[in-house]
Amino acid sequence: MLLHVIARGKIGRSPEAELVARYEKRLTWAVRLTELPEKGGKVPEPQTPFKTVLLDERGTAMSSETFAETLENWRDGGVREARFVLGAADGHSAEARRKADVLLAFGPATWPHLLARAMLMEQLYRATSILAGHPYHRAG
């Protein structure tokens, strides 16, 4: 299954960009990173069955295990692309939130956009490691 991260804004050359690249290299699942301008721009049309996850402060926080189970269920159910969308500074529209399959939050705190992107990449790596039985994730 393709893990497609779609984010508003450019990450540029930053410590967060280094983290994103580090986890992108580690992922064994197919991954695609799409950057859009702060306003406008067009999200690429999916060509296969897909699910959309919006990172949103009003979303649900999931444990890493639950996140991994969600990806596993989608993959095994025929979903070929999971889209993870990070909005601009003002977040997502009500319509986008309504259309999303999942609203995901990284806890009740508000995170800087670039850090949220790095955190998402780490969680994608962690989830796929859990599913592969890799020791990276150590349940405590």
N, C-alpha and C positions, 0 to 999 in steps of 0.2 A: 504494500500500500504506500502511496506517495504521501509524504508529510509536507504540506505546502504552507509555508509561513508567508503571510502577506502583511506588510507593515507600511504605515504612513511615515514618511520622513526618511532621510538618508542617515545611515549609521556612521559613514565616513571612516576615518582612522581614529579609533578610540579604544580604550581598554575593553569596553563592551563588545566592540567589533571583534577583538581578539578572542573573547569568550565564545561568541557566536561561531566563529570559524573553528575553534577547538572542538566544540560539540558537533558541528556539522561534519567534520572529518571522522569523528568517532561513530557516528550513526551508521548502522548497517542497512537500514531501510532507506529507500529513495527519499531524498529531500530536495525541495526547491524553495529558494528565497526570492520573493518579489518585493521590491520597494516601489512605493507610489509617492507622488508629491503630496505635500500636506493637504492640498485641496485638489479635487479633480482626479484625473488619471482613471484608467479603466482596469478593473480587476479582470484578469484573463478568464475566459469562459471555460468551465470544466468540460472535459471530453468523456468522462466516465462517471459512474455513480459516485457521489461525494457527500460528505457531511461538512457542515460549517460550525466552527467553534469561534465565538467572539470572546476575546479577553476583555472583561468588563467588570468594574468594581462592584456592580450589582449582581454579579454572577455567583455561582456556587463554588466554594473551595472544595477540592477533591484531594484525598490522599494520593500518594504516588501509585499505590496499588490499585485504587479505583480508577485512576486515570489510565493505567496500563490495561485494566480489564475492559474499559470502554474502547480503547484502540483495538484490542484483541477481538471484541465482539463485532466491531465494525468490519475489521479485516476479514474475519471468518464469515460474516454475513454478506460479503460481496461488495463492500465499499472499496473503491479503488483510490480515492483521494480524500484525505482529511485536511481541510483548510483551517488554518489558525490565523485569525485576523486581529491585528492590533490597530486600533484607530488613532486618529490624530489627538491633539491635546484636549479637545472637547468631547472625546469619546465617540460612541456610535449613535446613530439615529435610532429613534424608537422603532422605525420600520425594520432596520437591520437587526435589532435585538429580537423583534417578533419573528423574523424569518430564520434566525439561527437555530441550529439543532441543539447547541449547548452554549450557555453563558458561563464562562470560567473566570474565577477570581483567584488571585494569589493572596488570599486573606483579606482582612478588612482595611489594610493600609493602602495608600495610594503610592505606586511605584513610578520612578522615572521611566519614560518610554523606552529608552535604550536598555536600561537594566531589565525591564520586563521582557524584552526580546531575548536577552541572554538567559534569563530565568526559564523562559519557555523552551529554549533549545536544550537546556540542561534537563528539564523535565521530560522532553521527548526522548533524550538519550537514556534517562533513568527508566522510563516506561518500557522502552524496547529492550533494555538490559534485563529488567524484571522478566519480561516475556521469554527472553533467551536463557534465563537461569544463570545469568552472569553475576558474579559476586559484587559488582559495583554497588548495588542497592543492598544494604544490610538492614533488614527489618529488626527493630530493637524491641 
